[in-house]
């Protein structure tokens, strides 16, 4: 029978120059100077307090950032999505331009020269 591995949840927040780490399941805290040390410090705390080895439990970090930071992240995601849509629109317009020039009888090489792109790119857009 497979034994269930317990999962510990470490809530991580920034306080001054330290990262505060609170492990809910054992109601204990520790801290780290650098974020890269957070997981190790949480693991050390669990292993000491619960007398476990690192392969006997799972650890999930829950990083709580200031709302201003999460607001910036959310705005960045919206802008990334808009940029992807605009990129797709631009590609469609480039394809349309190439197809019109080719329909007018221009060669791919000539269309590339007119549009300022390589004939290989024109070939890609024409497909």
Buried (B, 14 or more C-beta within 10 A) or exposed (E): EEEEEEEBBBBBBBEEEEBBBBBEBEEBBBBBEEEEBBBEBBBEBBBEBBEBEEEEBEBEBEEEEEEEEEEEEEEEEEEEEEEEEEEEEEEEEBBEBBEEBBEEEBEBEBBBBEBEBEBEBBBBBBE
